[in-house]
Amino acid sequence: MLFANKDQRLYSRLQLNTTVILATTSTRVQGTCLNLSPEGVLMEVECGCCQPGQLWQLVLPAAGERVPPLKAMARVLRVEQGVTSDLVALFLEDVH
């Protein structure tokens, strides 16, 4: 029997360094997308902006004229607090 390595993932991640916007009806947060997969995003944001369980509208701006922006509802899975910024893992629930 073969056992999966704990670092193996169902989907590969695309390494990025681009702006991403999180928004609710009353709040807007801009951060940096570090990586993207079909199910999630890892991003860096200002400290204290995100809490586990929060639901955000996520917008990853267009990469060019031929590629439309990525829009999705995203739920915060975890927040790793840092000194100057937080790493936030989001699950993409509704991509359009």
C-alpha positions as CSV (number, residue, x, y, z in Angstrom):
1,M,0.0,0.0,0.0
2,L,1.3,3.5,-0.9
3,F,0.8,6.4,1.5
4,A,0.5,9.9,0.3
5,N,3.2,12.4,1.4
6,K,1.5,15.0,3.7
7,D,2.9,17.7,1.3
8,Q,1.1,16.2,-1.7
9,R,-2.0,18.2,-2.7
10,L,-5.0,17.3,-4.9
11,Y,-4.3,20.4,-7.1
12,S,-1.1,22.2,-7.9
13,R,-0.7,25.8,-7.0
14,L,0.1,28.7,-9.3
15,Q,2.7,31.0,-7.7
16,L,1.7,34.6,-8.1
17,N,2.6,38.0,-6.8
18,T,-0.4,40.1,-7.7
19,T,-3.0,42.4,-6.1
20,V,-6.2,40.8,-4.8
21,I,-9.2,42.6,-3.3
22,L,-11.5,41.3,-0.6
23,A,-14.7,43.1,0.1
24,T,-18.0,43.0,2.0
25,T,-20.8,45.5,1.9
26,S,-18.9,47.6,4.5
27,T,-15.2,46.7,4.2
28,R,-12.6,46.6,1.5
29,V,-9.1,45.0,2.0
30,Q,-6.3,44.9,-0.6
31,G,-3.6,42.3,-0.3
32,T,-1.1,40.3,-2.3
33,C,-2.0,36.9,-3.8
34,L,0.9,34.5,-3.2
35,N,-0.6,31.4,-4.8
36,L,-3.8,30.2,-6.4
37,S,-5.3,26.8,-6.9
38,P,-8.7,25.7,-8.2
39,E,-10.0,25.6,-4.6
40,G,-8.1,28.3,-2.8
41,V,-5.9,31.3,-2.4
42,L,-3.1,32.2,-0.1
43,M,-2.7,35.9,0.3
44,E,-0.8,38.4,2.5
45,V,-2.9,41.2,4.1
46,E,-2.5,43.9,6.7
47,C,-2.5,42.5,10.2
48,G,-5.9,41.9,11.8
49,C,-8.0,42.3,8.6
50,C,-9.3,38.7,8.4
51,Q,-10.7,36.2,10.9
52,P,-11.3,32.5,10.3
53,G,-14.9,31.8,9.1
54,Q,-15.4,35.2,7.5
55,L,-17.0,35.3,4.0
56,W,-15.6,37.8,1.5
57,Q,-16.1,38.7,-2.2
58,L,-12.7,38.1,-3.7
59,V,-11.6,39.9,-6.9
60,L,-8.3,39.0,-8.7
61,P,-8.0,41.8,-11.3
62,A,-7.6,40.8,-15.0
63,A,-4.1,39.7,-16.1
64,G,-4.7,41.4,-19.5
65,E,-7.3,42.2,-22.1
66,R,-7.8,38.5,-22.9
67,V,-8.2,37.2,-19.4
68,P,-11.2,38.4,-17.3
69,P,-10.9,39.1,-13.6
70,L,-11.4,36.2,-11.2
71,K,-14.4,36.8,-8.9
72,A,-15.4,34.4,-6.2
73,M,-17.0,34.1,-2.7
74,A,-14.1,33.1,-0.4
75,R,-14.2,31.8,3.2
76,V,-11.2,32.4,5.5
77,L,-9.8,29.0,6.6
78,R,-6.9,30.1,8.6
79,V,-4.9,33.2,9.5
80,E,-1.2,33.0,10.3
81,Q,-0.4,36.2,12.2
82,G,2.9,38.0,11.4
83,V,4.7,41.1,12.7
84,T,3.8,43.4,9.7
85,S,1.2,41.3,7.8
86,D,-0.9,38.1,8.1
87,L,-1.0,35.1,5.8
88,V,-4.6,34.2,5.0
89,A,-5.8,31.0,3.4
90,L,-9.1,31.2,1.7
91,F,-11.4,28.5,0.3
92,L,-13.1,29.5,-3.0
93,E,-16.8,28.6,-2.6
94,D,-18.4,30.2,-5.6
95,V,-16.2,31.1,-8.6
96,H,-17.5,33.2,-11.5
